[in-house]
Amino acid sequence: MVAAAAERVVAELREACAAPAARLNEVAAAMEAEMRAGLREEGGSKIKMIISYVDNLPTGNEEGVFYALDLGGTNFRVLRVHLAGKDKRVAKRESKEVSIPPHLMSGNASELFGFIASALAKYIASEEGHSNVFDDDKQRELGFTFSFPVRQTSIASGTLIKWTKAFSIDDAVGEDVVAELQTAMEKQGVDMRVAALINDTVGTLAAGRYNDEDVVIGVILGTGSNAAYVEEASAIPKLEGELPKSGNMVINTEWGNFDSSCLPITEYDEALDEESLNPGEQIFEKLISGMYLGEIVRRVLLKIASQSSIFGNVSHTLLKTRFILRTPDISAMHHDDTPDLRIVAQKLADNLKIMDTSLDTRKMVVEICDIVTSRSARLAAAGIVGILRKIGRAVPGDERRSVVAIDGGLFEHYAEFRKCLESTLVELLGEEASKSLVVKLTKDGSGLGAALIAAAQSQ
């Protein structure tokens, strides 16, 4: 028997996290309205709706050898792909990961980009030494995935708005990161042109489209969350100059910063946000992404522990340690199908130093994981529906097949999350319209996707 106080906390949580279809339709409508506002003018919306300048996505016909550089954290990756047209597709792909020395993450821009360019030079020398694919008079093309906030000015230029994560190189802020890389490559004698500057979400869309021409949305559901989609260029009032020949433009929504009064927000979310590095920002991301789900569950467990004795003495546990529970832990507990919930007991003991729980207590923990994860998956589905409605896809009367390409560990590895997301899409779109919608796991947008966009630009 679980204490009445604990039962009450769970009941309140269930109510506060409730996301019935009516509410999700409001979320989708609010998302669509914010998207329209963001397309009208810069700064017109909570979500940036960044113009990517990618107007041609890969078709599958691309041929040649292309490179990608993926810089988004403490490591960067260099990738080389040999594309062999419609039938063979990716004939060969190789990659190398390089870790960035910590002192370069807070030094100056030329040192960081110099280090990256020299690693690129070494990689090219080692790869091409034993390959004869290259004809020497053709310049190499590179897709550059740069996962930091950038003000994009064309397909291959963008100024750094600010560093995030562990980087703080002041002299790079406000500078064109492509020009920095291009200069560094020239100094190293690397004959390579940066054909495209992209972010990982746009890359996911491109990697999805390469394998399936009906892909219209790319979504990341991992540590963080974002979505990109194909918009009609004529529907973007803030787009200056003449419209692209293709008539299309990929928009990077930056939907993580979406916020609306119709979102089901709890006391735990409010406290998490207040104590975060960016209070008041990325509210949607804090409700749905993998970085935060475990932390929300920990906060609920801490409240239960403060109001009942079912976890023993709080000070003997690690319940007060922020971010000690990670999403893989939540997933493992949520999927525990042993009769005595042995995995839940083990996770509580190993991660939180909570020993000797009763079976009823363990069942309650699984229920909390389910409530928090279901809310996350249902909100992510509502966001996708907002985008679909904005572009008139998977709506009554639309016969076209529409595919959503999704990358990220939350979607790939957390089966209950994925099932809930997919069933919520059907619930919101209706049986009939949802028949034309396909959701596909699409991996490595930041590497392969960048090389494919470089290829699509150069053909």
Disulfide bonds with the S-S distance in Angstrom:
none
